[in-house]
């Protein structure tokens, strides 16, 4: 067991581990975002082109749609501004675009229920659940997709309620990186922590540990 203490050590260890992958990279995390998330996406795309199997599982929807950096789904009139200015400048939205562009397979562990309640849907004239599914049928969205959304809607009447906090990365079936760190700028950063914890909180720099198991 090798311990990485703090952001810079963890970032170095994590990137090195991904670079050494020869057969597969399996990542399960809560938050994937920020500049470091974009960097990881580029790295994973390169490894995939080299023949390495890549799979990602993270809480995508709530973190992108809510504007809340905590991922709780809570939205206030300040949530969107806070996410933009203090956390990752909306990089998670760019990240999802990159994953789609690169063809990197990923699973959203926090699907959104009741899409018809979202402001973007209301702007399309959708005022009810019936309107939403009629809109989906008119656009020939696959039936199995709609049925899956209906199942989610039955369980998540308030948007989304289930998030997966597990964080681990498995490389080639021989190495595992575990710990409390999310894959985002607030957790994997290049600079050393300040001795004044108030400065670290202001910079959104969390002090977590990571462990490499081989």
Backbone torsions as a table, in degrees:
resi	resn	phi	psi	omega
1	UNK	NA	128.2	176.2
2	UNK	-117.9	127.7	-179.1
3	UNK	-100.2	135.9	172.6
4	UNK	-107.7	123.7	-173.0
5	UNK	-105.2	102.5	176.6
6	UNK	94.7	173.5	-172.8
7	UNK	-56.9	-55.8	-175.6
8	UNK	-60.8	-44.8	179.2
9	UNK	-64.3	-41.9	-178.5
10	UNK	-65.9	-42.6	179.5
11	UNK	-60.3	-47.1	179.9
12	UNK	-61.0	-47.0	-178.0
13	UNK	-64.2	-42.0	-177.2
14	UNK	-66.6	-46.0	179.5
15	UNK	-63.6	-41.6	179.4
16	UNK	-62.8	-39.8	179.8
17	UNK	-63.4	-44.2	178.5
18	UNK	-63.4	-40.9	-178.9
19	UNK	-62.4	-31.9	-176.1
20	UNK	-83.5	-3.9	-178.8
21	UNK	-62.6	135.8	-179.5
22	UNK	-115.8	-28.7	-177.0
23	UNK	-122.5	-45.8	178.9
24	UNK	-155.3	153.7	176.1
25	UNK	-129.2	116.6	177.9
26	UNK	-117.5	119.1	-176.4
27	UNK	-120.5	127.9	170.6
28	UNK	-125.0	122.7	-179.4
29	UNK	-148.9	172.8	178.6
30	UNK	-88.8	-62.5	-178.9
31	UNK	-108.6	131.5	171.5
32	UNK	-129.3	110.9	-175.3
33	UNK	-170.4	-171.8	178.7
34	UNK	72.9	-175.8	177.7
35	UNK	-61.3	-37.2	-179.9
36	UNK	-68.0	-31.2	175.4
37	UNK	-64.3	-41.4	176.3
38	UNK	-64.2	-39.9	177.6
39	UNK	-62.5	-42.5	179.0
40	UNK	-64.3	-40.7	179.4
41	UNK	-60.6	-43.2	177.9
42	UNK	-62.2	-42.9	-179.4
43	UNK	-64.4	-44.2	-179.5
44	UNK	-64.9	-36.9	177.3
45	UNK	-63.0	-41.3	178.5
46	UNK	-65.1	-42.6	179.3
47	UNK	-65.2	-36.0	178.6
48	UNK	-65.2	-39.4	177.5
49	UNK	-65.6	-24.0	177.8
50	UNK	-82.2	-1.9	178.2
51	UNK	101.2	5.0	178.7
52	UNK	-82.9	131.1	176.4
53	UNK	-73.9	129.3	-177.4
54	UNK	-123.3	131.9	174.8
55	UNK	-138.0	138.8	-177.2
56	UNK	-126.1	140.2	173.0
57	UNK	-139.0	120.1	-178.8
58	UNK	-157.4	167.6	-179.2
59	UNK	-82.3	95.6	-172.5
60	UNK	-93.0	-54.8	-167.5
61	UNK	-61.8	-54.7	-175.4
62	UNK	-59.7	-39.5	-177.4
63	UNK	-67.2	-33.1	-178.1
64	UNK	-82.6	-43.7	-170.6
65	UNK	-81.0	-30.6	-171.4
66	UNK	-80.4	-26.0	-173.1
67	UNK	77.1	6.0	-178.2
68	UNK	-100.4	118.5	-177.4
69	UNK	-66.9	-18.0	-179.7
70	UNK	-77.9	-18.5	-178.6
71	UNK	80.9	9.1	-177.9
72	UNK	-76.9	-16.8	-176.6
73	UNK	88.7	-6.9	179.6
74	UNK	-69.4	131.2	-179.0
75	UNK	-125.1	122.7	170.9
76	UNK	-120.3	178.6	-179.6
77	UNK	-68.3	-13.2	178.7
78	UNK	-102.3	-8.5	-173.9
79	UNK	-61.1	-46.0	-176.7
80	UNK	-64.4	-42.6	178.9
81	UNK	-64.0	-41.4	-179.4
82	UNK	-63.3	-43.7	-179.9
83	UNK	-61.9	-40.7	-176.9
84	UNK	-70.5	-46.6	-171.4
85	UNK	-84.7	-30.3	-171.8
86	UNK	-108.2	-18.7	-172.3
87	UNK	-112.4	-73.0	-174.1
88	UNK	-144.7	19.7	174.9
89	UNK	52.2	38.4	177.8
90	UNK	64.2	23.5	-178.7
91	UNK	-64.8	-22.5	-179.8
92	UNK	-62.5	-34.2	177.2
93	UNK	-65.2	-42.3	176.7
94	UNK	-64.4	-35.0	-179.1
95	UNK	-63.3	-45.9	179.0
96	UNK	-61.8	-38.4	176.8
97	UNK	-62.0	-41.1	180.0
98	UNK	-64.8	-43.9	-179.5
99	UNK	-60.2	-40.8	177.2
100	UNK	-65.7	-45.3	-178.6
101	UNK	-61.5	-42.6	-177.0
102	UNK	-79.7	-11.4	-177.2
103	UNK	70.2	30.4	178.4
104	UNK	-83.7	122.7	-178.1
105	UNK	-70.2	131.1	177.3
106	UNK	-145.5	154.3	177.6
107	UNK	-119.2	132.4	176.7
108	UNK	-86.8	115.4	-178.1
109	UNK	-83.6	2.3	178.9
110	UNK	-138.7	70.3	-179.5
111	UNK	-65.6	148.4	-178.3
112	UNK	-88.0	134.3	173.1
113	UNK	-97.7	161.0	174.2
114	UNK	54.1	55.1	179.1
115	UNK	-55.5	-30.7	-174.3
116	UNK	-63.8	-14.5	179.2
117	UNK	-83.9	-11.9	-176.5
118	UNK	-71.1	150.3	-177.6
119	UNK	-60.9	-37.8	-178.8
120	UNK	-62.7	-31.5	177.8
121	UNK	-75.2	-38.4	178.8
122	UNK	-63.2	-34.1	178.1
123	UNK	-66.9	-19.7	176.7
124	UNK	-88.6	2.0	-179.8
125	UNK	90.3	9.8	-179.3
126	UNK	-87.1	116.7	-175.0
127	UNK	-115.3	-6.8	-176.7
128	UNK	-150.1	170.2	178.1
129	UNK	-62.8	-39.2	179.0
130	UNK	-63.1	-41.2	177.4
131	UNK	-59.7	-41.0	-176.6
132	UNK	-63.0	-48.1	-177.2
133	UNK	-73.4	-26.5	172.3
134	UNK	-68.3	-40.5	175.9
135	UNK	-59.1	-42.3	179.8
136	UNK	-66.2	-41.6	179.1
137	UNK	-65.9	-39.8	-179.8
138	UNK	-61.4	-28.9	179.8
139	UNK	-96.1	10.4	175.2
140	UNK	56.2	37.0	172.6
141	UNK	-65.4	132.2	-174.6
142	UNK	-50.5	140.3	-176.4
143	UNK	-60.2	-39.6	-178.5
144	UNK	-66.2	-29.1	175.8
145	UNK	-66.4	-44.6	-180.0
146	UNK	-64.1	-40.3	179.2
147	UNK	-64.4	-38.8	176.9
148	UNK	-65.2	-40.6	178.3
149	UNK	-64.1	-37.8	178.5
150	UNK	-63.4	-38.4	177.2
151	UNK	-64.4	-40.8	177.5
152	UNK	-64.4	-42.2	-178.9
153	UNK	-59.5	-37.8	-178.7
154	UNK	-66.2	-29.4	-177.7
155	UNK	-94.2	-26.4	-172.9
156	UNK	-122.5	73.7	-177.7
157	UNK	-75.4	-13.7	-177.8
158	UNK	-109.8	25.7	179.5
159	UNK	104.8	-83.9	171.0
160	UNK	-152.3	144.7	-172.2
161	UNK	-129.9	-12.6	-175.8
162	UNK	-115.0	121.0	175.0
163	UNK	-124.4	149.0	-176.6
164	UNK	-107.1	113.2	-176.0
165	UNK	-91.6	0.5	-178.5
166	UNK	-66.6	141.0	-177.4
167	UNK	-135.9	109.9	174.9
168	UNK	-157.7	150.4	177.3
169	UNK	-128.8	128.4	179.9
170	UNK	-113.6	128.3	-177.4
171	UNK	-117.6	119.8	173.6
172	UNK	57.2	17.9	-179.1
173	UNK	68.8	9.9	-175.4
174	UNK	-123.1	-23.6	-177.9
175	UNK	-129.4	145.6	177.3
176	UNK	-137.0	137.4	175.5
177	UNK	-111.9	120.9	-178.3
178	UNK	-130.4	168.8	178.6
179	UNK	148.6	-167.0	-176.8
180	UNK	-100.8	3.7	-175.5
181	UNK	-84.6	131.9	167.6
182	UNK	-81.4	165.7	179.5
183	UNK	-96.4	83.2	-176.7
184	UNK	-160.4	167.9	-174.0
185	UNK	-62.4	-28.3	-178.1
186	UNK	-73.8	-10.8	-175.3
187	UNK	-120.3	-37.6	-179.5
188	UNK	-115.8	93.3	-176.1
189	UNK	-126.3	161.9	-172.5
190	UNK	-87.9	-28.6	-175.3
191	UNK	-85.8	157.1	175.5
192	UNK	-74.3	151.7	177.0
193	UNK	-65.5	148.2	175.6
194	UNK	-78.5	149.5	177.6
195	UNK	-66.7	-21.5	178.3
196	UNK	-91.6	109.4	-177.0
197	UNK	-62.3	-24.3	178.2
198	UNK	-62.6	-38.8	177.9
199	UNK	-65.3	-41.4	179.7
200	UNK	-63.5	-41.7	178.4
201	UNK	-64.6	-40.3	179.3
202	UNK	-63.1	-36.4	-179.5
203	UNK	-86.8	2.6	-177.9
204	UNK	57.8	42.4	177.1
205	UNK	-104.8	108.6	-179.1
206	UNK	-90.5	144.8	-179.5
207	UNK	-103.3	95.8	179.8
208	UNK	-121.3	165.0	178.8
209	UNK	-114.7	151.5	174.5
210	UNK	-125.9	152.8	-177.4
211	UNK	-133.0	133.1	177.2
212	UNK	-101.5	120.4	177.9
213	UNK	-108.2	128.6	-180.0
214	UNK	-132.2	NA	NA
